[in-house]
């Protein structure tokens, strides 16, 4: 489909470039602001579809991802029939469905973008990431100097409040640097400077999962860059195996409860790692005692019996969720939920396998950088995290060359 004059004359005014520009920036003061970003820009993209006389229903249902979104929505809502707290399953199911509609619209926009819009989306991500990294550095060193957060309430931790921003920037860092690296000598120098600022800033932050995400994304990029779709297939299989094996790995390698109790730090101390070990041991045991096939129902983690037990000087054993996406899927949706994750990975592979190696490697970096904090930090049903997933998918597709035909 040939681009319209508006697409070629002002591609930076299109939904995808604006999304790539604004998502990293808005993450600095508040990663949770991504929900309104998805809704507002998704609505704009919807109006754009209507203006161009495109079928909204066809647009939303144009990819196999739509069938997957319908499948997971049905599973989550259906889990209310056996859930510990049915109202919670219904709530997160409806929330997921609402975000999915706008996410699918954004994916449709990305799939039908013009060549000019692709280039502008790449430039917009570079610009947005440059500003976001500068803001993150400013927030970090302000917190270190004045012992209070630049954004947030005075009683909040000056550095931990930046964990959401650190995560989002980590997810897009390797794709941003790749876009720069492919633009000549001056751009390479700028990429090196940007990497330097990000490295110094991340070194002073506390969210280790974000640092690990960058390393894993870099390794995934290199592997897929030189091995193509075979490497990407290996990546998807490794991710699926990690999800499948997570309860068994945790049950095998986590210290026993007596050892964990001995690891609790002294009064006034707090250890995120020790807290997670306690949480993961608790969830692993709950999985082994529950329904292997269906779990305890979507969002059951929020009200799971025994989760509010106090450990480590008043901290709850499992506040809200397990901080491990694979364990949460097993706990709440069982083997059926894990199978749905497998379907999603297969769809991702199918949608990207025909891309050139460099573009495919960018998709691998995005996927890897997202999976690491999903496995180590955040809740499956957190609205801002779901919004980020859809926005990252749309931006990732927007960075690739337009499909032919």
Buried (B, 14 or more C-beta within 10 A) or exposed (E): EEBEEBBEEEBBEBBBBBBBBBBBBBBBBBBBBBBEBBBBBBEBBBEBBEEEEBEBEEBBBBBEBBEBBEBBBEBBBBBBEBBBBBEBBBBBBEBBBBBBBBBBBBBBBBBBBBEBBBBBBBBBBBBBBBBBBBBBBBBBBBBEEEEBBBBBEEEEBBBBBBBBBBBBBBBBBBBBBBBBBEBEEEBBEBBEEBBEBBEEBBEEBBBBBBBBBBBBBBBBBBBBBEBBBEBBBBBBEBBBEBBBEBBEBBBEEBBEEEEBEEBBEEEEEEBBEBBBBBBBBBBBBBBEEBBEEBBBBBBBBBBBEEBEEEBBEEBBBBBBBBBBBBBBBBBBBBBBBBBBBBBBBBBBBEBBBEBEBBBBBBBBBBBBBBBBBBBBBBBBBBBBBBBBBBBBBBBBBBBBEBBEE
